[in-house]
Amino acid sequence: MSSHLAARRARLAAALPLGDALLLVGAGEPIPLPEGTDQTYPFRAHAEYFYLTDIECPGGVVVFDPRDGASDGWISFVPEVTEAERVWEGRTQPPGEPIGGLESWLASRRERPVAMLGEPLRGVQADTALTTQVRDYFRHARRPKDTVEIERLKRTAAATAAGYAKLKELIRPGVSERALQIELEAEFFRGGATRTGYGSIVGAGSNAAVLHFEPSARVVKQGDFVLVDAGAEIDRYVIDVTRTFVAGEPSAFQRDLYDVVLSAQKLAIERCVPGVEWRDVHLAAALDLTAGLVAIGVMRGDPASLVEREAHTLFFPHGLGHMLGLGVRDASGTLPGRAKDPRSALRTLRMDLPLESGYVVTVEPGVYFIPPLLNDPQRRERFRDCVNWELVEQHLDLGGVRIEDNILVTDHGPENLTAAIPKTL
């Protein structure tokens, strides 16, 4: 077993509140396609299993018995690869003990409580409350990225940067959102990506205000905002980047809007240091965005009062960012034992915890003109004095601006893993 996996398991053994309980972590099984064919969806081992093994092993199970010690207590059980799997899929036998030994391992410990992470195993009765508690601590222990994880993220960032470099050459009137997606993702793969990290978002014009927009056949028009949120994946580690472009020459209003978001993003990145509460970084960014919108005439009033009234959510309806690693939003959430903050202004936060060295977070403020929000009669009434509604009416089809980077929190200040991707209009 590699040294980094041994170190992860030792760290988890010390961090998990197991007491005398057993830990089982299942990889999961392939899921058949619904058509009744012999095909399955592409298999992805549960992230909690992959973190402990670095392998995609259908049916694999990692177990831990704290009585056997932080090192010797861990065993990886794996199914035997069949001849059919070797012939049809080219699979090879993964490292580990034969899965048949799991039954006797459990039988010899049958009176002990069980915490079940990853994908649950049929026939194994887990303690639900204990499992919830252990999962919280497991997630928290995974938050600081080790050197292997950081190296993978940096390789993935380089592949992602290659895609965006290609994209910059292609954005012009007449090109479709789908064509941009194809060229962007192809360059990810040429740069070493094993897959895309998530469904790529490419939205032109008003589509740039749809937060999770699948690229369509829509053709980019002169002066359109083009918002692209996409990233590569290498060895299960994902980069999540957003850039906003303009097809042709931006208008003065587009420049102003972009500068508001870029300024807020830069300030938010500077705040990503150990010990700072993420909720405070989010609220500070909301205040910066609101102050910027007041300065360019979109909103009216005192920025702090507008944020307190949640008027900023008309234009910034999402959280500032999330954690990143084995997938987008990997290991986000709250500190173990911390309840979700009840304030409605924080309901969109995907994480609520103090930052620590080794965390990788996205910082992605945005300002959008979203018709379903801005045309809602109740919001119009509630915020009638907070917004220059006449100006908003002129820009309802404008779309929006989001700028997102991936930040490694360190004791020496924030390190921008995606700094090689330009963010100038």
C-alpha positions, -999 to 999 in steps of 0.1 A, spaced: 0 0 0 13 35 -9 25 58 19 -1 84 13 -29 59 17 -13 46 49 -11 81 62 -48 88 54 -59 57 72 -38 65 102 -52 100 104 -88 87 101 -81 61 128 -72 89 152 -100 112 141 -131 89 140 -153 86 171 -156 48 168 -150 37 203 -152 -1 200 -173 0 169 -163 -14 135 -161 7 103 -171 -6 69 -168 15 37 -184 1 6 -174 10 -30 -208 3 -44 -220 -18 -74 -225 -10 -111 -260 3 -119 -276 -13 -149 -291 9 -176 -329 10 -174 -333 -5 -209 -326 -40 -197 -295 -44 -217 -263 -59 -203 -247 -24 -200 -243 -3 -169 -236 33 -161 -199 41 -159 -188 29 -125 -176 54 -99 -166 41 -65 -180 61 -36 -157 89 -28 -152 77 8 -140 43 -5 -118 59 -32 -102 81 -6 -90 50 13 -80 29 -18 -73 50 -49 -91 23 -70 -124 20 -88 -134 -15 -75 -170 -26 -79 -181 -45 -48 -150 -36 -29 -152 -30 9 -126 -15 33 -130 -24 70 -114 -11 101 -113 -26 136 -99 -2 161 -89 -31 184 -63 -41 158 -45 -8 158 -43 23 135 -22 4 109 -31 -33 112 -68 -27 117 -75 -18 81 -83 -45 55 -94 -41 19 -116 -68 6 -121 -71 -32 -141 -94 -54 -123 -118 -77 -123 -105 -113 -141 -130 -135 -130 -144 -168 -159 -125 -185 -148 -93 -170 -112 -99 -182 -124 -107 -217 -151 -81 -222 -138 -53 -200 -101 -59 -198 -102 -57 -160 -73 -68 -138 -74 -81 -103 -72 -52 -78 -50 -55 -47 -67 -67 -15 -80 -97 3 -106 -120 -13 -141 -107 -6 -151 -141 7 -131 -134 38 -154 -105 48 -182 -128 61 -159 -145 86 -143 -112 96 -178 -99 105 -189 -132 121 -160 -130 146 -170 -95 156 -208 -100 154 -216 -84 188 -199 -51 179 -217 -20 166 -210 -10 130 -207 23 112 -213 20 75 -198 46 51 -196 46 14 -224 25 -2 -242 3 23 -238 -35 22 -268 -58 20 -273 -79 51 -251 -57 74 -270 -39 101 -254 -5 108 -260 18 137 -277 48 121 -268 74 147 -232 62 149 -229 62 111 -241 98 109 -216 109 135 -187 90 120 -195 103 85 -193 139 98 -158 133 113 -147 113 82 -157 142 60 -139 167 83 -107 146 83 -107 146 45 -110 184 42 -73 192 43 -57 180 11 -25 160 13 4 164 -11 -8 137 -35 -42 154 -37 -27 188 -43 -5 175 -70 -35 159 -88 -55 191 -85 -26 211 -100 -24 187 -129 -61 190 -134 -58 228 -132 -32 227 -160 -55 206 -182 -84 230 -175 -63 260 -183 -55 245 -217 -92 242 -224 -99 279 -215 -69 291 -236 -84 274 -266 -119 288 -258 -107 324 -257 -98 321 -294 -132 308 -304 -157 331 -287 -172 353 -315 -206 361 -330 -219 331 -349 -205 303 -329 -229 281 -309 -228 272 -273 -225 236 -282 -195 242 -305 -177 260 -277 -184 231 -253 -170 206 -278 -137 225 -283 -133 233 -246 -137 197 -235 -116 183 -263 -87 205 -251 -92 193 -215 -86 157 -228 -56 168 -249 -43 183 -217 -45 150 -199 -80 149 -185 -96 116 -178 -131 131 -180 -149 164 -174 -154 172 -137 -191 179 -142 -216 189 -168 -201 219 -186 -221 251 -185 -219 274 -215 -245 301 -216 -247 330 -241 -268 362 -237 -297 356 -213 -286 320 -209 -257 333 -189 -281 341 -161 -293 304 -158 -270 291 -130 -268 255 -143 -273 258 -180 -266 230 -204 -251 242 -237 -276 245 -265 -276 251 -302 -280 289 -295 -257 310 -315 -236 337 -298 -246 372 -309 -226 404 -311 -222 419 -276 -234 387 -258 -220 378 -224 -208 342 -226 -205 325 -192 -185 292 -191 -184 271 -160 -164 239 -167 -134 219 -154 -114 188 -161 -110 157 -139 -78 136 -135 -77 106 -112 -111 116 -97 -98 151 -87 -118 180 -102 -112 216 -110 -142 240 -111 -137 273 -129 -159 300 -143 -150 327 -167 -173 353 -184 -165 366 -219 -181 391 -242 -184 384 -279 -170 415 -295 -167 449 -277 -183 451 -243 -206 480 -235 -198 504 -207 -224 488 -185 -210 453 -192 -176 465 -182 -189 481 -150 -208 449 -141 -177 427 -147 -155 450 -127 -179 448 -97 -177 410 -97 -139 409 -104 -132 433 -75 -154 413 -51 -137 381 -62 -102 394 -56 -111 407 -21 -128 374 -13 -97 354 -23 -75 376 -1 -98 366 29 -92 329 24 -68 324 53 -67 299 81 -91 306 110 -116 328 90 -152 316 90 -165 309 55 -198 325 63 -179 358 70 -161 355 37 -195 350 20 -212 379 37 -182 402 30 -184 393 -7 -222 400 -7 -215 434 8 -188 441 -18 -211 431 -47 -239 452 -33 -217 483 -28 -205 479 -64 -241 476 -77 -250 508 -57 -220 526 -73 -231 517 -108 -267 526 -102 -284 492 -101 -292 492 -64 -301 521 -41 -294 526 -4 -268 517 22 -250 485 11 -249 470 46 -286 477 51 -294 461 17 -275 430 26 -292 428 60 -325 430 41 -313 403 17 -319 426 -13 -286 414 -28 -301 379 -34 -320 394 -63 -286 396 -82 -264 372 -61 -287 342 -52 -261 316 -45 -233 309 -20 -198 322 -25 -183 288 -31 -177 253 -18 -149 228 -12 -132 209 -40 -114 176 -44 -129 142 -51 -156 159 -71 -173 193 -69 -185 203 -34 -164 175 -20 -165 174 18 -185 206 20 -210 210 49 -205 221 85 -181 214 113 -189 182 132 -216 191 157 -223 225 143 -260 231 133 -268 249 101 -270 287 105 -307 295 106 -303 330 90 -321 330 57 -293 351 42 -270 321 46 -294 294 34 -275 290 1 -242 283 17 -228 249 9 -203 250 37 -202 267 72 -169 262 89 -136 280 96 -110 276 69 -79 256 76 -46 252 59 -49 226 32 -85 233 23 -93 239 -14 -123 261 -19 -140 277 -49 -145 315 -48 -172 324 -73 -192 356 -68 -216 365 -95 -242 391 -105 -271 381 -128 -302 395 -143 -326 366 -137 -361 372 -150 -378 347 -126 -364 366 -97 -366 401 -110 -401 398 -124 -415 382 -92 -443 406 -79 -436 398 -43 -399 406 -46 -407 437 -66 -429 449 -38 -405 439 -10 -375 456 -26 -393 484 -44 -370 510 -29 -338 489 -31 -334 487 -69 -333 510 -99 -361 490 -115 -361 512 -146 -324 504 -153 -331 467 -145 -359 466 -171 -334 477 -197 -311 447 -190 -334 418 -182 -320 398 -212 -284 407 -204 -274 374 -186 -248 376 -159 -212 375 -148 -196 349 -126 -158 346 -120 -146 315 -102 -111 303 -91 -99 274 -69 -80 285 -39 -57 264 -17 -57 278 18 -21 279 33 -4 294 63 14 317 39 -17 331 22 -41 319 -4 -27 301 -34 -48 304 -66 -46 270 -84 -63 284 -114 -44 317 -117 -31 307 -152 -66 311 -166 -70 349 -175 -100 368 -162 -99 400 -181 -127 410 -205 
